[in-house]
Amino acid sequence: MTENTKELRDSCGVFGIVAAGEWPTKLEVTELIYLGLIAIQHRGQESSGMVTSYGEKDNMKIHRRPGLANQAYTNADLIKLNGNLGIGHNRYSTQGGTNPLNIQPFVVHMKHAQLALAHNGQLVNAAELRREVYIFDILWVKASASTQSDSELMIQMLCQPPPEPNNETEDKPDWPARIKFLMTKTKLAYSLVIMSEDRIYAVRDPFD
């Protein structure tokens, strides 16, 4: 590092995994998520959380707790979290402070199904996006503004139908279209893992 280089800082770690093989697979991934969160512990030491599923509708299981990853989960917790896909998060506080309500991942219940999100980054236009969320009246989902987290705001925006054209149906959201629309609205650097009923999307901002 040169004298003009700012100190490097890590903030938040996100992790996602889907079991391999023909679906539905019987492989369990919970232990791998736990080990992954320990491996990226340097990116956040405030809290740790995990969401898992067997790929069935409304079947997501969530566990979130303050502390390091090896403190946040007991063996009994991991057994309850058994699943064949899941996402995890280690938190380093930025927006929203240390309030336990801000522990990730976040899960919302939509009319279609559940959706989970874990996020690393901070939005410079969060206030503008919050106004837009209310304007579009999408708070009928169980994702009302219960925290100050940018991450909760992003998952609220994913509940908003994207502009045409897209492949949405009344019963099935077009998640790639919704994610692309979200990326046109969000500014600054970030990375996301987004988990729908039976798949995980990995997302990063367009900036190098």
Summary of the structure (lengths in Angstrom):
residues: 208
radius of gyration: 16.9
end to end distance: 19.0
largest distance: 56.4
contacts: 638
relative contact order: 0.17
helix: 27%
strand: 24%
